[in-house]
């Protein structure tokens, strides 16, 4: 079984930055599709950024140019660097891993962007 544990959320003013980290443990596999999703109150969970096993990132249009996803296979971590944060980025952010038809989720970390 794969476990995902997020860290790094918090409060930041508009224009600020936060760095989220996801530690993977247990049944870690190099060919999982890794990513970050977020969910705001009253909205559906949506993908923010994903990384293919080949190292190709993909971003939601709303975060392109501001967020960067990266992975460290030696440390089994997935990181989301978030810059130029906006109030609309406020959400619970979830680390996600997909292995064939199986999906794994972290417990989520709150990101709040407000002045």
ZAMIPA-677849 format. One record per residue: x, y, z of N, C-alpha, C in turn; residue number from 1. Coordinates in steps of 0.05 Angstrom, whole numbers, plus 5000, padded with zeros to 4 digits. Each point is the difference from the previous one (the first is absolute). Last residue first. Layout:
REM residues N
<node <X,Y,Z>,<X,Y,Z>,<X,Y,Z>,NUM>
...
END
This chain:
REM residues 115
<node <4893,5774,5046>,<5014,5022,5013>,<4988,5006,5027>,115>
<node <5008,4904,4944>,<4983,5022,5006>,<5017,5022,5013>,114>
<node <4998,4891,4969>,<5013,5024,4989>,<4981,5023,5005>,113>
<node <5020,4891,5034>,<4983,5024,5001>,<5015,5024,4991>,112>
<node <5002,4884,5004>,<5014,5024,4990>,<4980,5023,5000>,111>
<node <5009,4894,5046>,<4986,5024,4994>,<5019,5022,4991>,110>
<node <5004,4889,4989>,<5012,5022,5016>,<4987,5026,4991>,109>
<node <4987,4882,4994>,<4994,5027,4992>,<5014,5020,5018>,108>
<node <5003,4900,4993>,<4979,5010,5018>,<4993,5029,4994>,107>
<node <5038,4932,4923>,<5009,5009,5026>,<4976,5011,5015>,106>
<node <4992,4924,4921>,<4998,5028,5008>,<5013,5005,5027>,105>
<node <4991,4926,4907>,<5008,5004,5028>,<5000,5030,5006>,104>
<node <4960,4922,4922>,<5006,5027,5007>,<5006,5002,5030>,103>
<node <4995,4922,4912>,<4999,5006,5029>,<5009,5029,5005>,102>
<node <4998,4950,4915>,<4973,5009,5008>,<4998,5007,5029>,101>
<node <5095,5004,4961>,<4980,4986,4984>,<4972,5010,5008>,100>
<node <5054,5045,5057>,<5014,4977,4991>,<4979,4982,4986>,99>
<node <5014,5107,5043>,<4984,4981,4985>,<5017,4978,4990>,98>
<node <4997,5084,5080>,<5017,4981,4984>,<4981,4981,4987>,97>
<node <5002,5103,5057>,<4986,4978,4987>,<5020,4983,4985>,96>
<node <4983,5086,5080>,<5019,4985,4984>,<4986,4975,4989>,95>
<node <4952,5095,5029>,<5003,4972,5005>,<5022,4989,4982>,94>
<node <4956,5098,5046>,<5016,4988,4979>,<5007,4971,5008>,93>
<node <4922,5080,5022>,<5015,4978,5011>,<5014,4986,4977>,92>
<node <4979,5106,4995>,<4988,4973,4997>,<5015,4981,5018>,91>
<node <5009,5104,4949>,<4993,4989,5026>,<4985,4974,4997>,90>
<node <5028,5060,4929>,<5016,4975,5004>,<4994,4988,5027>,89>
<node <4964,5084,4971>,<4986,4978,4988>,<5016,4974,5001>,88>
<node <5037,5084,5030>,<4979,4990,5018>,<4985,4976,4989>,87>
<node <5100,5010,4967>,<4976,5017,4998>,<4979,4990,5020>,86>
<node <5116,4994,4980>,<4975,4988,5009>,<4977,5021,5000>,85>
<node <5099,4990,4968>,<4980,5019,4992>,<4972,4990,5007>,84>
<node <5062,4919,5004>,<5008,5028,5000>,<4976,5018,4991>,83>
<node <5027,4893,5034>,<4978,5018,4992>,<5009,5029,5005>,82>
<node <5038,4891,4991>,<5008,5027,5006>,<4979,5019,4989>,81>
<node <5003,4892,5027>,<4986,5020,4985>,<5009,5028,5009>,80>
<node <5037,4889,5003>,<4999,5027,5010>,<4984,5018,4982>,79>
<node <5024,4891,5032>,<4988,5016,4979>,<4995,5028,5011>,78>
<node <5066,4906,5027>,<4983,5024,5006>,<4990,5013,4974>,77>
<node <5068,4924,5025>,<4971,4993,4997>,<4982,5023,5009>,76>
<node <5099,4995,4991>,<4987,5005,5026>,<4971,4993,5000>,75>
<node <5052,4986,4922>,<5017,4990,5021>,<4988,5004,5028>,74>
<node <4959,5034,4921>,<4996,4971,5003>,<5018,4988,5022>,73>
<node <4954,5096,4981>,<5026,4991,5008>,<4997,4970,5006>,72>
<node <4942,5084,4943>,<5001,4975,5015>,<5030,4994,5007>,71>
<node <4927,5089,4972>,<5025,4986,4997>,<5000,4975,5017>,70>
<node <4937,5092,4958>,<5001,4974,5013>,<5027,4987,4995>,69>
<node <4958,5106,5002>,<5019,4981,4988>,<4999,4974,5016>,68>
<node <4941,5102,4979>,<5006,4976,5016>,<5019,4982,4985>,67>
<node <4975,5082,4961>,<5002,5007,5028>,<5007,4976,5018>,66>
<node <4985,4997,4903>,<5019,5023,5004>,<5003,5008,5029>,65>
<node <4913,4947,4980>,<5023,5000,4982>,<5017,5026,5003>,64>
<node <4913,4974,5043>,<5025,5002,5015>,<5025,5001,4983>,63>
<node <4908,4993,4967>,<4998,5020,5021>,<5026,5004,5015>,62>
<node <4985,4931,4933>,<5004,5027,4988>,<5001,5021,5022>,61>
<node <5032,4902,5024>,<4974,5013,4995>,<5006,5028,4989>,60>
<node <5075,4926,4986>,<4989,5018,5019>,<4972,5009,4991>,59>
<node <5086,4921,4989>,<4976,5011,4988>,<4987,5017,5021>,58>
<node <5104,4948,4977>,<4980,5012,5017>,<4976,5010,4984>,57>
<node <5077,4918,4990>,<4987,5022,4985>,<4978,5012,5018>,56>
<node <5061,4921,5016>,<5009,5026,5009>,<4988,5024,4985>,55>
<node <4983,4900,4996>,<5023,5009,4983>,<5009,5028,5007>,54>
<node <4924,4960,5042>,<5024,4985,5008>,<5025,5008,4984>,53>
<node <4927,5076,5012>,<5000,4973,4989>,<5025,4985,5009>,52>
<node <4944,5081,5048>,<5026,4994,4989>,<4999,4971,4990>,51>
<node <4928,5090,5027>,<5007,4971,5000>,<5028,4996,4987>,50>
<node <4926,5080,5047>,<5025,4994,4985>,<5005,4970,5003>,49>
<node <4915,5038,5024>,<5016,5025,4999>,<5025,4995,4983>,48>
<node <4894,4955,5010>,<5028,4996,4997>,<5014,5027,4998>,47>
<node <4907,4986,5056>,<5010,5004,4973>,<5030,4996,4999>,46>
<node <4900,4985,5060>,<5029,4998,5000>,<5010,5001,4972>,45>
<node <4908,5049,5022>,<5011,4974,4997>,<5030,5000,5001>,44>
<node <4937,5072,5054>,<5010,4993,4973>,<5010,4972,4999>,43>
<node <4968,5048,5079>,<4979,5001,4981>,<5008,4993,4971>,42>
<node <5079,5028,5062>,<4972,4995,5011>,<4980,5003,4978>,41>
<node <5095,4971,4966>,<4990,5023,5015>,<4972,4994,5010>,40>
<node <5090,4940,4967>,<4971,5001,5002>,<4993,5024,5017>,39>
<node <5088,4949,4937>,<4990,5018,5021>,<4969,5001,5000>,38>
<node <5097,4939,4967>,<4973,5008,4995>,<4992,5020,5022>,37>
<node <5096,4951,4954>,<4986,5015,5021>,<4973,5009,4990>,36>
<node <5073,4912,4973>,<4988,5026,4995>,<4989,5013,5025>,35>
<node <5050,4908,4940>,<4998,5015,5025>,<4988,5027,4995>,34>
<node <5008,4894,4959>,<4995,5028,4991>,<4994,5016,5026>,33>
<node <5062,4907,4995>,<4975,5013,5007>,<4998,5028,4987>,32>
<node <5075,4935,4998>,<4983,5006,4976>,<4973,5010,5007>,31>
<node <5071,4970,5063>,<5011,5022,4984>,<4981,5008,4977>,30>
<node <4973,4962,5099>,<5007,4989,4974>,<5007,5023,4981>,29>
<node <4980,4969,5113>,<5007,5021,4980>,<5009,4987,4974>,28>
<node <4951,4972,5092>,<5003,4987,4974>,<5006,5022,4979>,27>
<node <5019,5033,5094>,<4986,4975,4996>,<5006,4989,4972>,26>
<node <5002,5106,5014>,<5011,4977,5015>,<4983,4975,4995>,25>
<node <5018,5115,4973>,<4989,4974,4992>,<5014,4978,5015>,24>
<node <4981,5112,5012>,<5018,4977,5005>,<4986,4974,4993>,23>
<node <4992,5110,4972>,<4985,4975,5004>,<5020,4977,5003>,22>
<node <4991,5118,5005>,<5016,4975,4996>,<4983,4976,5007>,21>
<node <4995,5115,4973>,<4988,4976,5011>,<5017,4976,4994>,20>
<node <5011,5113,5008>,<5011,4975,4989>,<4987,4976,5014>,19>
<node <4979,5113,4978>,<5000,4978,5018>,<5011,4976,4986>,18>
<node <4990,5118,4991>,<5007,4973,4991>,<4998,4980,5022>,17>
<node <4954,5105,4970>,<5020,4985,5015>,<5004,4972,4988>,16>
<node <4933,5067,4973>,<5027,5005,4989>,<5022,4984,5014>,15>
<node <4914,5016,5057>,<5001,5000,4971>,<5027,5009,4989>,14>
<node <5003,4959,5097>,<4987,5023,4988>,<5001,4997,4969>,13>
<node <4997,4916,5071>,<5018,5018,4987>,<4984,5023,4988>,12>
<node <4996,4902,5068>,<4988,5026,4992>,<5021,5017,4987>,11>
<node <5001,4889,5000>,<4999,5021,5019>,<4986,5025,4989>,10>
<node <5054,4894,4978>,<4978,5019,4996>,<5001,5022,5021>,9>
<node <5061,4921,4994>,<5007,5026,4988>,<4978,5019,4995>,8>
<node <5001,4887,4997>,<5008,5020,5020>,<5005,5026,4985>,7>
<node <4955,4889,4987>,<5007,5027,4992>,<5010,5017,5023>,6>
<node <4996,4890,4972>,<4997,5019,5022>,<5009,5028,4991>,5>
<node <4972,4892,4966>,<5008,5026,4991>,<4994,5020,5023>,4>
<node <5012,4885,4977>,<4991,5022,5018>,<5012,5026,4990>,3>
<node <4976,4893,4961>,<5015,5024,4998>,<4989,5021,5019>,2>
<node <5004,4886,4998>,<4983,5024,5000>,<5018,5025,5000>,1>
END
